Amino acid sequence: MNVGILLVTHGQIGNALLQTAVEVLGVCPLSSCVLSAPAGCDPEKILAEAGAALNELDSGDGVLVLTDLYGSTPSNIACKLQMRAQVRVVTGLNLPMLIRVLNYPGLDLDSLRDKALSGGRDGVLSCNAEGKPHAG
């Protein structure tokens, strides 16, 4: 399996998250690309760039598209990419989500999407004064 990863985000969020994830893991085990959709961008231009990125990233197993904020321009662009059969989109991108995805490079597209969802959800915790996590 070789699912590609496309991050479509505001500003440099995607670049910063991918760079940090690679620093933490020491490697980027999946083909990845980051597209920025800055304020005032032409969404159709970014959509065309995203389509080209999908073509480069998809080796036959599909592409998981991660985006930062549901309902925003990057998210709207990402959602339009789902017209292709082998594309899944997850919004709410955060570092735990991305690291979880990159930790399971052998999974198929739907399983990798599920790992993204659980990583994003399970990575959000409240810490007490001693620094211990509290999930609720």
MODELLER restraints for C-alpha pairs under 7 A, 6 or more apart:
rsr = mdl.restraints
at = mdl.atoms
rsr.add(forms.Gaussian(group=physical.xy_distance, feature=features.Distance(at['CA:1:A'], at['CA:61:A']), mean=6.31, stdev=0.5))
rsr.add(forms.Gaussian(group=physical.xy_distance, feature=features.Distance(at['CA:1:A'], at['CA:106:A']), mean=5.39, stdev=0.5))
rsr.add(forms.Gaussian(group=physical.xy_distance, feature=features.Distance(at['CA:1:A'], at['CA:107:A']), mean=6.52, stdev=0.5))
rsr.add(forms.Gaussian(group=physical.xy_distance, feature=features.Distance(at['CA:1:A'], at['CA:108:A']), mean=6.24, stdev=0.5))
rsr.add(forms.Gaussian(group=physical.xy_distance, feature=features.Distance(at['CA:2:A'], at['CA:30:A']), mean=6.83, stdev=0.5))
rsr.add(forms.Gaussian(group=physical.xy_distance, feature=features.Distance(at['CA:2:A'], at['CA:59:A']), mean=6.70, stdev=0.5))
rsr.add(forms.Gaussian(group=physical.xy_distance, feature=features.Distance(at['CA:2:A'], at['CA:61:A']), mean=5.87, stdev=0.5))
rsr.add(forms.Gaussian(group=physical.xy_distance, feature=features.Distance(at['CA:2:A'], at['CA:105:A']), mean=6.99, stdev=0.5))
rsr.add(forms.Gaussian(group=physical.xy_distance, feature=features.Distance(at['CA:2:A'], at['CA:106:A']), mean=6.82, stdev=0.5))
rsr.add(forms.Gaussian(group=physical.xy_distance, feature=features.Distance(at['CA:3:A'], at['CA:30:A']), mean=6.85, stdev=0.5))
rsr.add(forms.Gaussian(group=physical.xy_distance, feature=features.Distance(at['CA:3:A'], at['CA:58:A']), mean=6.79, stdev=0.5))
rsr.add(forms.Gaussian(group=physical.xy_distance, feature=features.Distance(at['CA:3:A'], at['CA:61:A']), mean=5.20, stdev=0.5))
rsr.add(forms.Gaussian(group=physical.xy_distance, feature=features.Distance(at['CA:3:A'], at['CA:62:A']), mean=5.29, stdev=0.5))
rsr.add(forms.Gaussian(group=physical.xy_distance, feature=features.Distance(at['CA:3:A'], at['CA:63:A']), mean=5.39, stdev=0.5))
rsr.add(forms.Gaussian(group=physical.xy_distance, feature=features.Distance(at['CA:3:A'], at['CA:64:A']), mean=6.93, stdev=0.5))
rsr.add(forms.Gaussian(group=physical.xy_distance, feature=features.Distance(at['CA:3:A'], at['CA:108:A']), mean=6.86, stdev=0.5))
rsr.add(forms.Gaussian(group=physical.xy_distance, feature=features.Distance(at['CA:3:A'], at['CA:109:A']), mean=6.18, stdev=0.5))
rsr.add(forms.Gaussian(group=physical.xy_distance, feature=features.Distance(at['CA:4:A'], at['CA:30:A']), mean=6.05, stdev=0.5))
rsr.add(forms.Gaussian(group=physical.xy_distance, feature=features.Distance(at['CA:4:A'], at['CA:31:A']), mean=4.99, stdev=0.5))
rsr.add(forms.Gaussian(group=physical.xy_distance, feature=features.Distance(at['CA:4:A'], at['CA:32:A']), mean=5.91, stdev=0.5))
rsr.add(forms.Gaussian(group=physical.xy_distance, feature=features.Distance(at['CA:4:A'], at['CA:57:A']), mean=4.91, stdev=0.5))
rsr.add(forms.Gaussian(group=physical.xy_distance, feature=features.Distance(at['CA:4:A'], at['CA:58:A']), mean=5.76, stdev=0.5))
rsr.add(forms.Gaussian(group=physical.xy_distance, feature=features.Distance(at['CA:4:A'], at['CA:62:A']), mean=6.42, stdev=0.5))
rsr.add(forms.Gaussian(group=physical.xy_distance, feature=features.Distance(at['CA:4:A'], at['CA:63:A']), mean=4.49, stdev=0.5))
rsr.add(forms.Gaussian(group=physical.xy_distance, feature=features.Distance(at['CA:4:A'], at['CA:64:A']), mean=6.19, stdev=0.5))
rsr.add(forms.Gaussian(group=physical.xy_distance, feature=features.Distance(at['CA:5:A'], at['CA:30:A']), mean=6.80, stdev=0.5))
rsr.add(forms.Gaussian(group=physical.xy_distance, feature=features.Distance(at['CA:5:A'], at['CA:31:A']), mean=6.15, stdev=0.5))
rsr.add(forms.Gaussian(group=physical.xy_distance, feature=features.Distance(at['CA:5:A'], at['CA:32:A']), mean=4.62, stdev=0.5))
rsr.add(forms.Gaussian(group=physical.xy_distance, feature=features.Distance(at['CA:5:A'], at['CA:33:A']), mean=6.45, stdev=0.5))
rsr.add(forms.Gaussian(group=physical.xy_distance, feature=features.Distance(at['CA:5:A'], at['CA:63:A']), mean=5.60, stdev=0.5))
rsr.add(forms.Gaussian(group=physical.xy_distance, feature=features.Distance(at['CA:5:A'], at['CA:64:A']), mean=5.01, stdev=0.5))
rsr.add(forms.Gaussian(group=physical.xy_distance, feature=features.Distance(at['CA:5:A'], at['CA:65:A']), mean=5.92, stdev=0.5))
rsr.add(forms.Gaussian(group=physical.xy_distance, feature=features.Distance(at['CA:6:A'], at['CA:32:A']), mean=5.74, stdev=0.5))
rsr.add(forms.Gaussian(group=physical.xy_distance, feature=features.Distance(at['CA:6:A'], at['CA:33:A']), mean=4.97, stdev=0.5))
rsr.add(forms.Gaussian(group=physical.xy_distance, feature=features.Distance(at['CA:6:A'], at['CA:34:A']), mean=5.83, stdev=0.5))
rsr.add(forms.Gaussian(group=physical.xy_distance, feature=features.Distance(at['CA:6:A'], at['CA:63:A']), mean=6.92, stdev=0.5))
rsr.add(forms.Gaussian(group=physical.xy_distance, feature=features.Distance(at['CA:6:A'], at['CA:64:A']), mean=6.26, stdev=0.5))
rsr.add(forms.Gaussian(group=physical.xy_distance, feature=features.Distance(at['CA:6:A'], at['CA:65:A']), mean=4.69, stdev=0.5))
rsr.add(forms.Gaussian(group=physical.xy_distance, feature=features.Distance(at['CA:6:A'], at['CA:66:A']), mean=6.23, stdev=0.5))
rsr.add(forms.Gaussian(group=physical.xy_distance, feature=features.Distance(at['CA:7:A'], at['CA:14:A']), mean=5.83, stdev=0.5))
rsr.add(forms.Gaussian(group=physical.xy_distance, feature=features.Distance(at['CA:7:A'], at['CA:33:A']), mean=6.30, stdev=0.5))
rsr.add(forms.Gaussian(group=physical.xy_distance, feature=features.Distance(at['CA:7:A'], at['CA:34:A']), mean=4.68, stdev=0.5))
rsr.add(forms.Gaussian(group=physical.xy_distance, feature=features.Distance(at['CA:7:A'], at['CA:35:A']), mean=6.09, stdev=0.5))
rsr.add(forms.Gaussian(group=physical.xy_distance, feature=features.Distance(at['CA:7:A'], at['CA:65:A']), mean=5.76, stdev=0.5))
rsr.add(forms.Gaussian(group=physical.xy_distance, feature=features.Distance(at['CA:7:A'], at['CA:66:A']), mean=4.83, stdev=0.5))
rsr.add(forms.Gaussian(group=physical.xy_distance, feature=features.Distance(at['CA:7:A'], at['CA:67:A']), mean=5.75, stdev=0.5))
rsr.add(forms.Gaussian(group=physical.xy_distance, feature=features.Distance(at['CA:8:A'], at['CA:14:A']), mean=6.78, stdev=0.5))
rsr.add(forms.Gaussian(group=physical.xy_distance, feature=features.Distance(at['CA:8:A'], at['CA:34:A']), mean=6.08, stdev=0.5))
rsr.add(forms.Gaussian(group=physical.xy_distance, feature=features.Distance(at['CA:8:A'], at['CA:35:A']), mean=4.86, stdev=0.5))
rsr.add(forms.Gaussian(group=physical.xy_distance, feature=features.Distance(at['CA:8:A'], at['CA:36:A']), mean=5.88, stdev=0.5))
rsr.add(forms.Gaussian(group=physical.xy_distance, feature=features.Distance(at['CA:8:A'], at['CA:37:A']), mean=6.95, stdev=0.5))
rsr.add(forms.Gaussian(group=physical.xy_distance, feature=features.Distance(at['CA:8:A'], at['CA:66:A']), mean=6.33, stdev=0.5))
rsr.add(forms.Gaussian(group=physical.xy_distance, feature=features.Distance(at['CA:8:A'], at['CA:67:A']), mean=4.95, stdev=0.5))
rsr.add(forms.Gaussian(group=physical.xy_distance, feature=features.Distance(at['CA:8:A'], at['CA:74:A']), mean=5.55, stdev=0.5))
rsr.add(forms.Gaussian(group=physical.xy_distance, feature=features.Distance(at['CA:8:A'], at['CA:78:A']), mean=6.70, stdev=0.5))
rsr.add(forms.Gaussian(group=physical.xy_distance, feature=features.Distance(at['CA:9:A'], at['CA:35:A']), mean=6.53, stdev=0.5))
rsr.add(forms.Gaussian(group=physical.xy_distance, feature=features.Distance(at['CA:9:A'], at['CA:36:A']), mean=5.21, stdev=0.5))
rsr.add(forms.Gaussian(group=physical.xy_distance, feature=features.Distance(at['CA:9:A'], at['CA:37:A']), mean=5.93, stdev=0.5))
rsr.add(forms.Gaussian(group=physical.xy_distance, feature=features.Distance(at['CA:9:A'], at['CA:67:A']), mean=5.38, stdev=0.5))
rsr.add(forms.Gaussian(group=physical.xy_distance, feature=features.Distance(at['CA:9:A'], at['CA:68:A']), mean=5.50, stdev=0.5))
rsr.add(forms.Gaussian(group=physical.xy_distance, feature=features.Distance(at['CA:9:A'], at['CA:74:A']), mean=5.35, stdev=0.5))
rsr.add(forms.Gaussian(group=physical.xy_distance, feature=features.Distance(at['CA:10:A'], at['CA:36:A']), mean=5.63, stdev=0.5))
rsr.add(forms.Gaussian(group=physical.xy_distance, feature=features.Distance(at['CA:10:A'], at['CA:37:A']), mean=5.21, stdev=0.5))
rsr.add(forms.Gaussian(group=physical.xy_distance, feature=features.Distance(at['CA:10:A'], at['CA:38:A']), mean=5.47, stdev=0.5))
rsr.add(forms.Gaussian(group=physical.xy_distance, feature=features.Distance(at['CA:10:A'], at['CA:74:A']), mean=6.54, stdev=0.5))
rsr.add(forms.Gaussian(group=physical.xy_distance, feature=features.Distance(at['CA:11:A'], at['CA:36:A']), mean=5.46, stdev=0.5))
rsr.add(forms.Gaussian(group=physical.xy_distance, feature=features.Distance(at['CA:11:A'], at['CA:37:A']), mean=6.34, stdev=0.5))
rsr.add(forms.Gaussian(group=physical.xy_distance, feature=features.Distance(at['CA:11:A'], at['CA:38:A']), mean=5.06, stdev=0.5))
rsr.add(forms.Gaussian(group=physical.xy_distance, feature=features.Distance(at['CA:12:A'], at['CA:36:A']), mean=6.46, stdev=0.5))
rsr.add(forms.Gaussian(group=physical.xy_distance, feature=features.Distance(at['CA:14:A'], at['CA:34:A']), mean=5.89, stdev=0.5))
rsr.add(forms.Gaussian(group=physical.xy_distance, feature=features.Distance(at['CA:15:A'], at['CA:34:A']), mean=6.22, stdev=0.5))
rsr.add(forms.Gaussian(group=physical.xy_distance, feature=features.Distance(at['CA:17:A'], at['CA:95:A']), mean=6.00, stdev=0.5))
rsr.add(forms.Gaussian(group=physical.xy_distance, feature=features.Distance(at['CA:21:A'], at['CA:95:A']), mean=6.87, stdev=0.5))
rsr.add(forms.Gaussian(group=physical.xy_distance, feature=features.Distance(at['CA:21:A'], at['CA:98:A']), mean=6.95, stdev=0.5))
rsr.add(forms.Gaussian(group=physical.xy_distance, feature=features.Distance(at['CA:21:A'], at['CA:99:A']), mean=5.76, stdev=0.5))
rsr.add(forms.Gaussian(group=physical.xy_distance, feature=features.Distance(at['CA:22:A'], at['CA:28:A']), mean=5.48, stdev=0.5))
rsr.add(forms.Gaussian(group=physical.xy_distance, feature=features.Distance(at['CA:28:A'], at['CA:102:A']), mean=6.85, stdev=0.5))
rsr.add(forms.Gaussian(group=physical.xy_distance, feature=features.Distance(at['CA:29:A'], at['CA:102:A']), mean=6.30, stdev=0.5))
rsr.add(forms.Gaussian(group=physical.xy_distance, feature=features.Distance(at['CA:29:A'], at['CA:105:A']), mean=6.16, stdev=0.5))
rsr.add(forms.Gaussian(group=physical.xy_distance, feature=features.Distance(at['CA:30:A'], at['CA:102:A']), mean=6.73, stdev=0.5))
rsr.add(forms.Gaussian(group=physical.xy_distance, feature=features.Distance(at['CA:30:A'], at['CA:105:A']), mean=6.12, stdev=0.5))
rsr.add(forms.Gaussian(group=physical.xy_distance, feature=features.Distance(at['CA:31:A'], at['CA:57:A']), mean=6.23, stdev=0.5))
rsr.add(forms.Gaussian(group=physical.xy_distance, feature=features.Distance(at['CA:37:A'], at['CA:46:A']), mean=6.71, stdev=0.5))
rsr.add(forms.Gaussian(group=physical.xy_distance, feature=features.Distance(at['CA:37:A'], at['CA:74:A']), mean=5.74, stdev=0.5))
rsr.add(forms.Gaussian(group=physical.xy_distance, feature=features.Distance(at['CA:43:A'], at['CA:77:A']), mean=6.81, stdev=0.5))
rsr.add(forms.Gaussian(group=physical.xy_distance, feature=features.Distance(at['CA:47:A'], at['CA:77:A']), mean=5.79, stdev=0.5))
rsr.add(forms.Gaussian(group=physical.xy_distance, feature=features.Distance(at['CA:54:A'], at['CA:63:A']), mean=6.74, stdev=0.5))
rsr.add(forms.Gaussian(group=physical.xy_distance, feature=features.Distance(at['CA:57:A'], at['CA:63:A']), mean=6.74, stdev=0.5))
rsr.add(forms.Gaussian(group=physical.xy_distance, feature=features.Distance(at['CA:61:A'], at['CA:109:A']), mean=6.79, stdev=0.5))
rsr.add(forms.Gaussian(group=physical.xy_distance, feature=features.Distance(at['CA:62:A'], at['CA:86:A']), mean=4.42, stdev=0.5))
rsr.add(forms.Gaussian(group=physical.xy_distance, feature=features.Distance(at['CA:62:A'], at['CA:87:A']), mean=5.70, stdev=0.5))
rsr.add(forms.Gaussian(group=physical.xy_distance, feature=features.Distance(at['CA:62:A'], at['CA:109:A']), mean=6.22, stdev=0.5))
rsr.add(forms.Gaussian(group=physical.xy_distance, feature=features.Distance(at['CA:63:A'], at['CA:86:A']), mean=6.37, stdev=0.5))
rsr.add(forms.Gaussian(group=physical.xy_distance, feature=features.Distance(at['CA:63:A'], at['CA:87:A']), mean=5.01, stdev=0.5))
rsr.add(forms.Gaussian(group=physical.xy_distance, feature=features.Distance(at['CA:63:A'], at['CA:88:A']), mean=6.65, stdev=0.5))
rsr.add(forms.Gaussian(group=physical.xy_distance, feature=features.Distance(at['CA:64:A'], at['CA:87:A']), mean=5.86, stdev=0.5))
rsr.add(forms.Gaussian(group=physical.xy_distance, feature=features.Distance(at['CA:64:A'], at['CA:88:A']), mean=5.03, stdev=0.5))
rsr.add(forms.Gaussian(group=physical.xy_distance, feature=features.Distance(at['CA:64:A'], at['CA:89:A']), mean=6.02, stdev=0.5))
rsr.add(forms.Gaussian(group=physical.xy_distance, feature=features.Distance(at['CA:64:A'], at['CA:109:A']), mean=6.73, stdev=0.5))
rsr.add(forms.Gaussian(group=physical.xy_distance, feature=features.Distance(at['CA:64:A'], at['CA:113:A']), mean=6.74, stdev=0.5))
rsr.add(forms.Gaussian(group=physical.xy_distance, feature=features.Distance(at['CA:65:A'], at['CA:78:A']), mean=6.65, stdev=0.5))
rsr.add(forms.Gaussian(group=physical.xy_distance, feature=features.Distance(at['CA:65:A'], at['CA:88:A']), mean=6.02, stdev=0.5))
rsr.add(forms.Gaussian(group=physical.xy_distance, feature=features.Distance(at['CA:65:A'], at['CA:89:A']), mean=4.67, stdev=0.5))
rsr.add(forms.Gaussian(group=physical.xy_distance, feature=features.Distance(at['CA:65:A'], at['CA:90:A']), mean=6.38, stdev=0.5))
rsr.add(forms.Gaussian(group=physical.xy_distance, feature=features.Distance(at['CA:66:A'], at['CA:89:A']), mean=5.86, stdev=0.5))
rsr.add(forms.Gaussian(group=physical.xy_distance, feature=features.Distance(at['CA:66:A'], at['CA:90:A']), mean=5.06, stdev=0.5))
rsr.add(forms.Gaussian(group=physical.xy_distance, feature=features.Distance(at['CA:66:A'], at['CA:91:A']), mean=5.82, stdev=0.5))
rsr.add(forms.Gaussian(group=physical.xy_distance, feature=features.Distance(at['CA:66:A'], at['CA:93:A']), mean=6.00, stdev=0.5))
rsr.add(forms.Gaussian(group=physical.xy_distance, feature=features.Distance(at['CA:67:A'], at['CA:74:A']), mean=6.45, stdev=0.5))
rsr.add(forms.Gaussian(group=physical.xy_distance, feature=features.Distance(at['CA:67:A'], at['CA:75:A']), mean=5.67, stdev=0.5))
rsr.add(forms.Gaussian(group=physical.xy_distance, feature=features.Distance(at['CA:67:A'], at['CA:78:A']), mean=6.97, stdev=0.5))
rsr.add(forms.Gaussian(group=physical.xy_distance, feature=features.Distance(at['CA:67:A'], at['CA:90:A']), mean=6.40, stdev=0.5))
rsr.add(forms.Gaussian(group=physical.xy_distance, feature=features.Distance(at['CA:67:A'], at['CA:91:A']), mean=4.74, stdev=0.5))
rsr.add(forms.Gaussian(group=physical.xy_distance, feature=features.Distance(at['CA:67:A'], at['CA:92:A']), mean=6.33, stdev=0.5))
rsr.add(forms.Gaussian(group=physical.xy_distance, feature=features.Distance(at['CA:67:A'], at['CA:93:A']), mean=5.49, stdev=0.5))
rsr.add(forms.Gaussian(group=physical.xy_distance, feature=features.Distance(at['CA:68:A'], at['CA:75:A']), mean=6.99, stdev=0.5))
rsr.add(forms.Gaussian(group=physical.xy_distance, feature=features.Distance(at['CA:68:A'], at['CA:91:A']), mean=5.46, stdev=0.5))
rsr.add(forms.Gaussian(group=physical.xy_distance, feature=features.Distance(at['CA:68:A'], at['CA:92:A']), mean=4.66, stdev=0.5))
rsr.add(forms.Gaussian(group=physical.xy_distance, feature=features.Distance(at['CA:68:A'], at['CA:93:A']), mean=4.54, stdev=0.5))
rsr.add(forms.Gaussian(group=physical.xy_distance, feature=features.Distance(at['CA:69:A'], at['CA:75:A']), mean=6.20, stdev=0.5))
rsr.add(forms.Gaussian(group=physical.xy_distance, feature=features.Distance(at['CA:69:A'], at['CA:91:A']), mean=5.98, stdev=0.5))
rsr.add(forms.Gaussian(group=physical.xy_distance, feature=features.Distance(at['CA:69:A'], at['CA:92:A']), mean=5.39, stdev=0.5))
rsr.add(forms.Gaussian(group=physical.xy_distance, feature=features.Distance(at['CA:70:A'], at['CA:91:A']), mean=5.67, stdev=0.5))
rsr.add(forms.Gaussian(group=physical.xy_distance, feature=features.Distance(at['CA:70:A'], at['CA:92:A']), mean=6.74, stdev=0.5))
rsr.add(forms.Gaussian(group=physical.xy_distance, feature=features.Distance(at['CA:75:A'], at['CA:91:A']), mean=6.87, stdev=0.5))
rsr.add(forms.Gaussian(group=physical.xy_distance, feature=features.Distance(at['CA:78:A'], at['CA:89:A']), mean=6.61, stdev=0.5))
rsr.add(forms.Gaussian(group=physical.xy_distance, feature=features.Distance(at['CA:79:A'], at['CA:89:A']), mean=6.49, stdev=0.5))
rsr.add(forms.Gaussian(group=physical.xy_distance, feature=features.Distance(at['CA:81:A'], at['CA:87:A']), mean=6.85, stdev=0.5))
rsr.add(forms.Gaussian(group=physical.xy_distance, feature=features.Distance(at['CA:82:A'], at['CA:88:A']), mean=6.26, stdev=0.5))
rsr.add(forms.Gaussian(group=physical.xy_distance, feature=features.Distance(at['CA:88:A'], at['CA:113:A']), mean=6.84, stdev=0.5))
rsr.add(forms.Gaussian(group=physical.xy_distance, feature=features.Distance(at['CA:93:A'], at['CA:120:A']), mean=6.98, stdev=0.5))
rsr.add(forms.Gaussian(group=physical.xy_distance, feature=features.Distance(at['CA:94:A'], at['CA:120:A']), mean=6.22, stdev=0.5))
rsr.add(forms.Gaussian(group=physical.xy_distance, feature=features.Distance(at['CA:96:A'], at['CA:119:A']), mean=5.44, stdev=0.5))
rsr.add(forms.Gaussian(group=physical.xy_distance, feature=features.Distance(at['CA:96:A'], at['CA:120:A']), mean=5.69, stdev=0.5))
rsr.add(forms.Gaussian(group=physical.xy_distance, feature=features.Distance(at['CA:96:A'], at['CA:123:A']), mean=5.29, stdev=0.5))
rsr.add(forms.Gaussian(group=physical.xy_distance, feature=features.Distance(at['CA:97:A'], at['CA:116:A']), mean=4.95, stdev=0.5))
rsr.add(forms.Gaussian(group=physical.xy_distance, feature=features.Distance(at['CA:97:A'], at['CA:117:A']), mean=6.89, stdev=0.5))
rsr.add(forms.Gaussian(group=physical.xy_distance, feature=features.Distance(at['CA:97:A'], at['CA:119:A']), mean=4.20, stdev=0.5))
rsr.add(forms.Gaussian(group=physical.xy_distance, feature=features.Distance(at['CA:97:A'], at['CA:120:A']), mean=4.20, stdev=0.5))
rsr.add(forms.Gaussian(group=physical.xy_distance, feature=features.Distance(at['CA:98:A'], at['CA:116:A']), mean=6.75, stdev=0.5))
rsr.add(forms.Gaussian(group=physical.xy_distance, feature=features.Distance(at['CA:100:A'], at['CA:115:A']), mean=6.30, stdev=0.5))
rsr.add(forms.Gaussian(group=physical.xy_distance, feature=features.Distance(at['CA:100:A'], at['CA:116:A']), mean=6.33, stdev=0.5))
rsr.add(forms.Gaussian(group=physical.xy_distance, feature=features.Distance(at['CA:100:A'], at['CA:119:A']), mean=5.42, stdev=0.5))
rsr.add(forms.Gaussian(group=physical.xy_distance, feature=features.Distance(at['CA:101:A'], at['CA:112:A']), mean=6.17, stdev=0.5))
rsr.add(forms.Gaussian(group=physical.xy_distance, feature=features.Distance(at['CA:101:A'], at['CA:115:A']), mean=5.98, stdev=0.5))
rsr.add(forms.Gaussian(group=physical.xy_distance, feature=features.Distance(at['CA:101:A'], at['CA:116:A']), mean=5.53, stdev=0.5))
rsr.add(forms.Gaussian(group=physical.xy_distance, feature=features.Distance(at['CA:125:A'], at['CA:133:A']), mean=5.86, stdev=0.5))
rsr.add(forms.Gaussian(group=physical.xy_distance, feature=features.Distance(at['CA:125:A'], at['CA:134:A']), mean=5.79, stdev=0.5))
rsr.add(forms.Gaussian(group=physical.xy_distance, feature=features.Distance(at['CA:125:A'], at['CA:135:A']), mean=5.00, stdev=0.5))
rsr.add(forms.Gaussian(group=physical.xy_distance, feature=features.Distance(at['CA:126:A'], at['CA:133:A']), mean=5.59, stdev=0.5))
rsr.add(forms.Gaussian(group=physical.xy_distance, feature=features.Distance(at['CA:126:A'], at['CA:134:A']), mean=5.05, stdev=0.5))
rsr.add(forms.Gaussian(group=physical.xy_distance, feature=features.Distance(at['CA:126:A'], at['CA:135:A']), mean=6.23, stdev=0.5))
rsr.add(forms.Gaussian(group=physical.xy_distance, feature=features.Distance(at['CA:127:A'], at['CA:133:A']), mean=4.29, stdev=0.5))
rsr.add(forms.Gaussian(group=physical.xy_distance, feature=features.Distance(at['CA:127:A'], at['CA:134:A']), mean=5.69, stdev=0.5))
